[in-house]
Amino acid sequence: MTTINHWGKWIDSESPVTGVLSSNSIAWEFVDNEICLDCEQAYKEFENGTHECEYGDDCNCADFLECDSSHDKIIGDWKIDTKDGKYDVDKTGEFAAIVRETTIQVVWSKFIAKGAPCSPCYPGQIDLDSTGEFLAYTLPDYLLGKE
């Protein structure tokens, strides 16, 4: 077993941690449960009247909201925590991942792969696009185009 301090986070080669993949690694046509966190937050602001529009009070910004690749999204199996209303991993499912503009962070999964520690941008996480000895959560094969 190898243990290292990776930018302030301790990881070892036998315990899986968050796996990081390029967003180009995923077969998007098989993703069927994407939730855009940025759009959800904007719609909440529209509903409760806290959205500030630069075009004035008469603007209906909700009609112009467009989801794009710059928005943070979640895919996989998540549940809403009844205490704080935030999303939490549903460990009865297959996986849970966060999608950012260029990367996917698999925060939990039934599937595990090996990789190398990431750059300092992702302390304590494993780059699944690189060869290495550290375990990390990964996406199922059908989302990686391996089936």
N, C-alpha and C positions, 0 to 999 in steps of 0.2 A: 504494500500500500504506500502510495506517495501522498504526502500532505504538504500544501504550500499556502502561503499568505498571498492572495491575488488581489492587489490593490486594496488591502484592508479587510478582505473577506477570506476566511479560511475555507479551503476546499480540499477534499481528498479524492483519490482515484476510485473509491469504492461506494461513494454515496452520490446519487444523482442530484444535480442542481439544474437551474434554468439553462436551457439550451437556446442558442441564438443561430438563426438561419437568415440567409438573404431572402428578401421577399420574392426574388426571381426563382427561388427553389421550389415554390409551391405550385401545385396544379389547381389554380383558382377556380376552374370549372366545377370542381368537386366540393367547394366551400358553400355550405347551404345555411349557415346560421351566424352570419356576420352581424355584429352590433356596433354601430358607430357611436362612440362615447361623446365625441364633440357635437354631433347633431342632437343627441339626446339632451345634452346640457343646454344647447341653444333653444330647443323646443320648450324645455322647462322654464327658461328665462322668458320666453314669449308668453307662456301660459300664466306665469305669476306676475307679469308686468315689470320685471327687473331688467329686461333687455334695453340697452341704450343704443339708439339708432342715430347715426350721424346725419340722416336725412330728415329727421323730425318725427313728431308723434304720429303723423298721418301715414307713415310708411308701414307697410305690412311685410317686414323683413322675412317672415317665415315662408312667404311665397317665393323668395329668392334664394333660400338656403340650398346650397349644392354640396353634396358629399363628394370629397375627392381624396386622393392618395395622401394628402398632408394630414388628414384626420386620424386620430388614434382610434383603433377598432379592437374588438375582441372577437375571437372565433373559438369554436369548440363548446365545451360544456361548462356553463356558468350558472349560478343561481344568485338571486338577490337576497342579501342579508336583511332580515326583517327589522333589525335594530337600527341600522344606519342607512338603509336603502342602497348600499353599494354592492357591486358584484363581487362574488366570492367563487372560488373554484368548486365545481361539483365533481367530487371524486368518485361518483357512481358512473360517470361518463368515460369517454376515451382520452380526452386531452383538453387543456385550456391554454390558450395562447393570446398574446398581445401583438397586434400588428401595428407597426409604425411605418413611416414612409418607405424605408429601405430595408427594414429588418423585421423578423418575427421572433418574439421571445416566448418559448414554450415553458410556461411556469409550472405545469404539472402534466403528466401523461402516464398512460400504462405502457408506453413504448420508450425504450432507452437506447442510446447510441453513444459512441465514444467520439471525443474531439479534443481540441487543445484550448487552453484558457484564452479568453477574448482579450481585446485591447482594453485599455483603462476606461473606455466608455461604458463597459459592462463588467464592473468588478464582481468577482466571484461567479461568473457565468462562463459557459463553455461554447466555443465556436464550433458548431457542427459541420461547417463547410471546410474545416481543417482537420488533419489527421492528428490524433493524440490519444492519451491513455485515460482521460477523465470522463466519467459518466455524466450524461445529461439527458433530460427529458427531450423527446423529439416527437414529430408528427407521425401519424400512421402512414404506412407505405403508399396507400392510395392517394394521399395528398402530396406525396413526394414524387409521384409519377413512377413508382417502382412496381406497380401491379399491372 
